[in-house]
Amino acid sequence: MTGKKRAAAESTQATAGKPGRVRIEDVAATAGVSMKTVSRVLNNEPNVSERTRTLVEAAVEKLRYRPLPSARVLAGRRSYLVAMLFDNPSSNYLMEIELGVLDACQAQHYNLMLAPLVYDAADIVGKVESLIMQSQLDGIVLTPPLTDDTALLERLVDLGIPYSSISAKEQNRHVGVVVDEIGAVCALMAHLAALGHTRIAHIKGHAAHGAAMWRLAGYREGLRRAGLRYEAALVVDGEFSYESGYAGANALLDLPERPTAIFAANDDMAAGVICAVCERGLSVPGDISVCGFDDTPISRQIYPALTTVRQPTRDMGRVAAQELLKEIREMGSGGVVDVAYTLQVRRSTGPAPA
């Protein structure tokens, strides 16, 4: 038995018989590598062979090793903490994004801090700066509409804090994740037009969100492609909340000639639309077809189940965090990833009434 293997066996035996904490030295001895190599594997650093990575990961699993955050900070001069900043009325959307970000952080032994903010507060930049200084953040994941707050983005650049954005407007896309929302809504309009709908209404999202702009653009382009005329009266404001969907639906249903289909800019608003339609004794989709966007859990929990566009929000959160962690390890290594959407046709849409 070689000296290295003998040391590994002795270390493993000693660790197995002790209730104390497993150390990085134990992992290194078990894997037959140096402590520096173990650290590189744990931090997902490049230039580690697959064989070595496999040996270290097997040793970590066998010994149930969990690195002390304080030791990692001292070794790498990092806090191993990132924050997700948000101000969004859709709890379903945020929950899915958060789970995805958490998946990526846990996979790379990072901690996640959730930081709710008020988007239009006068002191938002100062609050974020205080958060960075007090918590010694390594980086930030931004969610809409914070992704497009010019003053905030400029300050993060000044401070040298890496950040990753979810669904940022085109001019702000440096690191993060996006989906072709215009194309997705065009597909949704084609679906409704194929069912014979000619009066298709739209409830917009919050004006500060890039998503609201793209989904309105997709609505207009989708109508054009279907040979349908855009009518300003069929477009009402919303806030991406259930309540605004409910209010918007009532405004549309009060029109002298009501629409036969309503596209709400997210699923929460679409759920509010279905409630308003049913309260008036109308049926979905018999009288009014309803569709949304996001495919959050509420789209499958309401009745009838909602036709919607699935943007993989959990995957988007995961990818955004993965790109951020790349950027933290090496500036310039993170990028913008375009994820695919799918049309989910369910029972809330049907043929236009005769």
C-alpha positions in Angstrom: 0.0 0.0 0.0 1.4 3.4 -1.0 1.9 6.1 1.6 -0.8 8.2 0.2 -3.3 5.4 0.1 -2.3 4.3 3.7 -2.9 7.9 4.9 -6.3 7.9 3.2 -7.3 4.6 4.8 -6.1 5.7 8.3 -7.9 9.0 8.0 -11.1 7.4 6.9 -10.9 4.9 9.8 -10.1 7.7 12.3 -13.0 9.8 11.0 -15.5 6.9 11.0 -14.7 6.3 14.7 -15.0 10.0 15.8 -18.2 12.0 16.3 -16.3 15.2 15.5 -16.5 17.3 12.4 -15.0 16.0 9.2 -12.2 18.3 8.0 -11.0 19.2 4.6 -7.8 17.3 5.4 -9.9 14.1 5.8 -11.5 14.6 2.4 -8.1 15.2 0.8 -6.6 12.1 2.4 -9.6 9.9 1.3 -9.5 11.2 -2.2 -5.7 11.0 -2.4 -5.3 14.6 -3.4 -4.1 17.9 -1.9 -6.3 20.1 0.2 -5.9 22.8 -2.4 -7.4 20.5 -5.0 -10.4 19.7 -2.7 -10.9 23.4 -2.3 -10.9 23.9 -6.1 -13.5 21.2 -6.6 -15.7 22.5 -3.9 -15.6 26.0 -5.4 -16.3 24.7 -8.9 -13.0 26.2 -10.2 -11.9 25.3 -13.8 -8.9 23.1 -14.8 -9.7 20.2 -12.6 -9.9 16.8 -14.4 -13.1 14.9 -14.4 -11.4 11.9 -12.7 -10.1 14.1 -9.9 -13.4 15.9 -9.5 -15.2 12.5 -9.3 -12.7 11.3 -6.6 -13.2 14.4 -4.5 -17.0 14.4 -4.8 -17.1 10.7 -3.8 -15.0 11.5 -0.8 -17.2 14.4 0.2 -20.3 12.2 -0.1 -18.7 9.3 1.8 -17.5 11.4 4.7 -20.6 13.7 4.6 -18.2 16.7 4.6 -19.8 20.2 4.8 -17.3 23.1 4.6 -17.5 25.8 7.3 -18.6 29.1 5.7 -16.1 31.0 7.8 -13.3 28.9 6.6 -14.3 29.3 2.9 -14.5 33.1 3.4 -11.0 33.3 4.9 -9.6 31.0 2.2 -11.1 32.8 -0.7 -11.8 36.3 0.6 -15.4 35.8 -0.4 -18.6 35.8 1.7 -20.2 33.0 -0.4 -23.4 35.0 -0.1 -25.5 36.3 -2.9 -28.8 38.3 -2.7 -31.9 38.2 -4.8 -33.5 41.6 -5.0 -37.2 41.8 -5.8 -40.3 43.9 -5.9 -43.0 42.0 -7.8 -46.7 41.5 -6.9 -46.8 38.0 -8.3 -45.9 35.7 -5.4 -46.2 32.6 -7.7 -43.6 34.0 -10.1 -41.2 35.0 -7.3 -41.5 31.6 -5.6 -40.5 29.8 -8.8 -37.6 32.2 -9.4 -36.4 31.9 -5.8 -36.4 28.1 -5.9 -34.3 28.2 -9.1 -31.8 30.6 -7.7 -31.6 28.5 -4.5 -30.9 25.3 -6.6 -27.9 26.9 -8.2 -26.6 28.4 -4.9 -26.9 25.1 -3.0 -25.1 23.2 -5.8 -22.1 25.5 -5.5 -22.2 25.9 -1.7 -23.4 29.5 -1.7 -25.9 31.0 0.6 -28.9 33.1 -0.6 -30.3 36.2 1.0 -33.8 37.4 -0.1 -34.1 41.2 -0.2 -37.5 42.8 -0.8 -37.5 46.4 -2.0 -39.9 49.1 -3.1 -39.0 49.7 -6.7 -40.0 53.4 -6.9 -38.7 54.3 -3.4 -36.4 57.4 -3.5 -33.7 55.7 -1.4 -33.6 52.3 -3.2 -29.9 52.8 -4.4 -28.8 53.7 -0.9 -30.6 50.7 0.6 -28.9 48.3 -1.8 -25.5 49.9 -1.1 -26.0 49.4 2.6 -27.1 45.8 2.1 -23.9 45.1 0.1 -21.6 46.7 2.7 -23.3 45.2 5.7 -23.6 41.7 4.3 -20.4 41.7 2.2 -22.3 40.3 -0.8 -20.4 38.5 -3.5 -23.1 39.3 -6.1 -26.7 40.0 -6.8 -29.6 38.5 -8.8 -32.0 41.2 -10.0 -35.6 40.4 -10.9 -38.0 42.7 -12.8 -38.5 45.6 -12.6 -35.2 46.1 -10.7 -33.4 44.7 -13.8 -33.9 48.0 -15.5 -33.4 50.6 -12.7 -30.7 52.7 -14.4 -29.4 54.4 -11.2 -29.2 51.0 -9.4 -27.3 49.3 -12.3 -24.8 52.2 -12.5 -24.2 52.1 -8.8 -23.5 48.3 -8.9 -21.0 48.9 -11.7 -19.3 51.6 -9.6 -19.1 49.3 -6.6 -17.7 46.5 -8.8 -20.5 44.1 -7.6 -21.3 41.3 -10.1 -25.0 41.0 -10.9 -27.2 38.9 -13.1 -30.6 40.0 -14.5 -33.8 38.1 -15.2 -35.7 39.4 -18.2 -33.8 42.7 -18.5 -34.5 45.1 -21.4 -32.1 44.7 -24.3 -29.8 47.5 -23.5 -29.3 46.1 -20.0 -28.4 42.6 -21.0 -24.9 41.8 -19.8 -25.3 38.7 -17.6 -28.6 36.8 -17.0 -31.4 35.0 -18.7 -34.2 36.0 -21.2 -37.0 34.4 -23.1 -38.5 35.5 -26.5 -41.7 37.0 -25.0 -42.8 38.7 -28.2 -42.6 35.4 -30.1 -44.4 33.6 -27.3 -47.3 36.0 -27.3 -47.5 35.9 -31.1 -48.0 32.1 -30.8 -50.7 32.7 -28.2 -52.5 35.1 -30.6 -52.3 32.6 -33.4 -53.9 30.0 -31.1 -56.8 32.3 -30.4 -57.2 33.4 -34.0 -57.3 29.8 -35.1 -60.3 29.3 -32.7 -62.2 32.0 -34.5 -61.6 34.9 -32.1 -61.5 38.4 -33.7 -62.1 40.6 -30.6 -59.1 39.7 -28.4 -58.5 42.0 -25.5 -55.3 42.5 -23.5 -54.6 43.5 -19.9 -51.1 44.9 -19.7 -48.5 44.4 -17.0 -46.8 46.9 -14.8 -45.4 49.7 -16.9 -42.0 49.5 -15.3 -41.5 45.9 -16.3 -39.8 45.1 -19.6 -42.1 42.1 -19.8 -45.2 44.4 -20.0 -43.6 46.1 -23.0 -42.7 42.9 -24.8 -46.1 41.2 -24.1 -47.9 44.2 -25.5 -45.6 44.2 -28.5 -46.3 40.5 -29.0 -50.0 41.1 -28.7 -50.0 43.8 -31.4 -47.7 41.8 -33.7 -49.8 38.6 -33.2 -52.9 40.5 -34.2 -51.2 41.9 -37.3 -50.0 38.4 -38.3 -53.5 37.1 -37.9 -55.0 39.9 -40.0 -56.8 41.4 -37.1 -57.1 45.1 -36.3 -55.6 46.6 -33.1 -58.2 48.5 -31.1 -57.0 50.7 -28.3 -60.3 50.2 -26.4 -59.5 46.5 -26.0 -56.3 47.2 -24.1 -56.4 48.1 -20.4 -53.8 48.7 -17.7 -52.8 46.1 -15.1 -50.2 45.6 -12.4 -49.3 41.9 -12.7 -51.6 41.3 -9.7 -54.8 39.3 -9.3 -56.7 42.4 -8.3 -55.7 44.3 -11.3 -56.7 41.4 -13.6 -60.1 41.4 -11.9 -60.5 45.1 -12.4 -59.3 45.0 -15.9 -61.7 42.3 -16.9 -64.6 44.2 -15.5 -63.7 47.2 -17.5 -63.5 45.1 -20.7 -66.8 43.3 -19.9 -68.5 46.7 -19.5 -67.7 47.6 -23.2 -70.7 47.9 -25.5 -69.2 45.1 -27.5 -67.3 42.9 -25.2 -64.3 40.8 -26.3 -64.6 37.1 -26.9 -61.1 36.4 -25.6 -58.8 38.1 -23.0 -55.1 37.8 -22.8 -53.7 38.8 -19.4 -50.0 39.6 -19.2 -49.5 37.0 -16.4 -51.3 34.1 -14.8 -52.2 36.0 -11.6 -54.1 38.6 -13.6 -55.7 35.8 -15.8 -57.0 34.2 -12.6 -58.6 37.5 -11.7 -60.2 37.6 -15.2 -61.8 34.2 -14.8 -63.3 35.3 -11.4 -64.8 38.4 -12.9 -66.2 36.5 -15.9 -67.8 33.9 -13.7 -69.2 36.5 -11.3 -71.3 37.8 -14.2 -72.8 34.5 -14.9 -70.7 34.0 -18.1 -68.7 30.9 -18.8 -65.0 30.3 -19.5 -64.4 29.4 -22.3 -68.0 29.2 -23.6 -68.5 33.0 -23.6 -65.0 34.3 -23.0 -61.7 32.5 -23.6 -58.9 33.5 -21.1 -55.2 33.0 -21.3 -52.2 34.2 -19.3 -48.4 34.1 -19.3 -45.7 32.3 -17.1 -47.3 28.9 -16.3 -46.9 29.4 -12.6 -48.7 26.9 -10.3 -51.9 29.0 -10.1 -52.5 28.3 -13.9 -53.0 24.6 -13.0 -54.8 25.2 -9.7 -57.8 27.3 -10.9 -60.8 26.0 -12.9 -60.8 25.8 -15.8 -57.0 25.2 -16.0 -55.4 28.1 -17.8 -54.0 28.3 -21.3 -50.7 30.1 -20.9 -47.2 30.5 -22.1 -44.7 28.5 -20.1 -41.5 30.4 -19.5 -39.6 28.1 -17.2 -39.3 30.4 -14.3 -37.5 28.0 -12.0 -35.0 27.2 -14.7 -34.6 31.0 -15.3 -33.8 31.6 -11.7 -31.3 28.7 -11.7 -29.6 29.8 -14.9 -29.4 33.5 -13.8 -27.7 32.4 -10.6 -25.3 30.0 -12.4 -24.2 32.9 -14.7 -23.8 35.1 -11.7 -21.5 32.6 -10.0 -19.4 32.3 -13.2 -19.1 36.1 -13.2 -18.1 36.1 -9.5 -15.3 33.5 -10.1 -14.0 35.3 -13.2 -15.2 38.7 -14.4 -16.5 38.5 -18.0 -17.2 34.7 -17.9 -21.0 35.1 -17.3 -23.3 35.7 -20.2 -26.9 36.0 -21.3 -28.8 32.8 -21.8 -31.9 32.6 -24.0 -34.3 29.9 -22.7 -37.2 28.3 -24.7 -40.9 28.9 -24.1 -43.8 26.5 -24.7 -47.5 27.1 -25.3 -49.6 25.3 -22.8 -53.1 24.8 -24.2 -55.7 24.0 -21.5 -59.4 24.3 -21.0 -59.7 28.1 -20.5 -59.7 28.7 -24.3 -62.1 27.4 -26.8 -63.9 28.3 -30.1 -65.3 31.9 -30.3 -69.0 32.0 -29.5 -71.2 32.1 -32.6 
